[in-house]
Amino acid sequence: MVVFVGYSLIWFMMPTNTFYLQWLPDIHAKTDSTYFGQQGANILIYTFPILFIATLSCLYLHIRKKMDDNNTERLENVYWKSWSQPVLVKGPLGIVSWMELSFLAMFITLLVWSFCSYLHSMFANINQQAAQMRLSLWEAKLESSALMLGLVGNICLAFLFFPVTRGSSILQLIGLTSESSIKYHIWLGHIAMTLFTAHGLCYIIFWAKTSQISQMLKWNKVGISNVAGEVALVSGLIMWGTSFHAIRRKIFELFFYTHHLYVVFVVFFVLHVGFSYSCVMLPGFYLFLIDRYLRFLQSQQKIRVVSARVLPCQVVELNFSKCPGLSYSPRSNVFLNVPGISKLQWHPFTVTSSSNLEPEKLSVVIKSEGSWSQNLYDRLSSSPRMDRMDISIEGPYGPSSTEFLRHETLVMISGGSGITPFISIIRELLFMANKATSKTPSVLLICAFKKSEDLAMLELILPASGTNFDISHLQLQIQAYVTREKEPPTETLKLPQTEVWFKPNSSDLPVYAILGQNSWLWLALIVAASFLVFLVLMGVLTRYYIYPIDHNSDMMYSFSSKSALNMLFICVSIATAATAGFLTNRKQQRVAYKTRQIQNMNAATPSTSPSAWFHNTAAERELESLPHQSLVQATTVRHGTRPDLKKILMVRQSSSVGVLVSGPRNMRQEVAAICSSGSANNLHFQSSSFSW
């Protein structure tokens, strides 16, 4: 929202004729008398304001984290709650709220206004231009339209990378996460590639009609480089073609690997138009590069895997060691990489643990639904048991607040493995209910499973061990539905769990915040410092190397060379600042963790029975079984039927009911339709899903 308003103001405040007159003479005349002077202005107009907003957002989030001002947050949520209700449930856009639809309409209006304004400016002198270039009127209009399609496509690029910047301060500022905003990236990608494809096709038709097809093979030293644009377009088309739902769901690896062509796309896009005119796209990509490099640094660390809980329903719970100072909100997610399965593939999973309930452990639940997860399950369930596993983690990423606490009642609806986002919520509420820190909402969990053996996933609601909290303090009801079995098993269904314990390794690290506990403050410093270093490097290059060449020779300094050097300076600046922040925090975390790790290894050596690491006496084991008994008492199981979601939701009498849904698309659409029907004004819909 903040970035959209900022960019919109820039576009509407900048006179279209000025922008047009600055670009077009350079393209047609192949000169660059104003290029270097205009580059600094473009950076100040397009890049600096957004990076300044990102820096201020980091500072605000740092202060808000320290103050923990929940009252202000709740007032904001109440004010905007009506705008977050679904308005479109089915269709190509997925589930869309009033606010999303409003901003989508404004964005489309911005694109149409920009295209019409550019065309109006150009068509004002189209007859004169056609005569000068010896073209027919329609050919001149075709070339102008092709150029304008490219200009409008740049607007989409300006926003394209914000939704996929996982640690973005701007997303956190407006209450979004990369998981919830990934659909915006998809929308922008479709619009951008439609415009760029039309841009390229119009130029190809124009060159073919005017016998200039050789223009496709030209790489101009000054001005537009056509070959670079063609490479960027082809790489974009490959990414676009493999990103459609049918291919992405059935052949995920193809989508995943081809999407790395974004590097080729961005590099050749900059070489195509020149660095000065790529400043429109630069802010979003600049913040994405910082986030991507920090993720790379974090991914190089091997994480300490404590144990794995293997269920017979093809489900695994992995438990990692965590720095006690690392806190995260429920429904956060992490990205896992297991080099033994694939060194390149990273998969997102919801964190099921609570940073308050389990201060030294982070857990994720993985259900075997693909080749990667099936391979992982087979490794952990095979005999002999594994005693070590190398895993890297990126994250956790998630919402900056626990907004579900503002509701009096929570109705959480899940299908299959969709229960995982709600496990962390229940654990967090369990901690709060036992500590009596604040009033907790009552909870109704509706979960649908295909088979009775899937009911074992309910065991994951509570940690495997080490938790003595009384679940009866939490107003929890669980209604489980087994849809493909009409009757319960005739014999008592035995669902044994297998726990796999891993030996400690001194080289492994716990899950930690990549920039420490003051991560937002460090991120602000990295954004500001890296951009300052980039400006200095660019200024020195231009003043002492490029400027003398341009003014002491008949040959202009190559656009491509200057663009390549500026891109290199960006990478060097980001790498320098981010590495400094990472190493400073890692040194402190290593010292703190090394002491605690030595203590833990002395307390429990690999020769010790794994169960003894957490269970010391029979009394403790009996005490820890009490929460599981309470969980069973709170659970009702129905076979051979599906939940009547409309009936369940309509009888809720609370003034504010938070309806959280996670599962198949049809289930999410059904719940969204009920909440948006207007029959009950107390229902507030929210979806949790990695797919839109």
LINTAHU-V698664 format. One record per run of one state. SS is the DSSP state (~ for helix, > for strand, _ for the rest). FROM is the first residue (numbers start at 1). TO is the last residue. If there is no record, write none. Layout:
ss-><SS SS>
from-><FROM FROM>
to-><TO TO>
//
This chain:
ss-><_ ~ _ ~ _ ~ _ ~ _ > _ > ~ _ ~ _ ~ _ ~ _ ~ _ ~ _ > _ > ~ _ ~ _ ~ _ ~ _ > _ > _ > _ > _ > _ > _ ~ _ > _ ~ _ > ~ _ > _ ~ _ ~ _ > _ > _ > _ > _ ~ _ ~ _ ~ _ ~ _ > _ ~ _ > _ ~ _ > _>
from-><1 2 14 16 30 35 68 70 85 86 89 96 98 124 126 134 137 161 169 174 178 210 213 218 219 220 225 226 243 245 251 252 274 276 300 303 304 305 312 315 323 333 338 347 352 361 368 371 382 392 398 403 407 409 416 436 442 450 452 462 471 474 476 483 498 502 509 510 511 512 519 552 559 604 610 614 618 634 635 640 645 651 657 663 665 676 683 688>
to-><1 13 15 29 34 67 69 84 85 88 95 97 123 125 133 136 160 168 173 177 209 212 217 218 219 224 225 242 244 250 251 273 275 299 302 303 304 311 314 322 332 337 346 351 360 367 370 381 391 397 402 406 408 415 435 441 449 451 461 470 473 475 482 497 501 508 509 510 511 518 551 558 603 609 613 617 633 634 639 644 650 656 662 664 675 682 687 692>
//
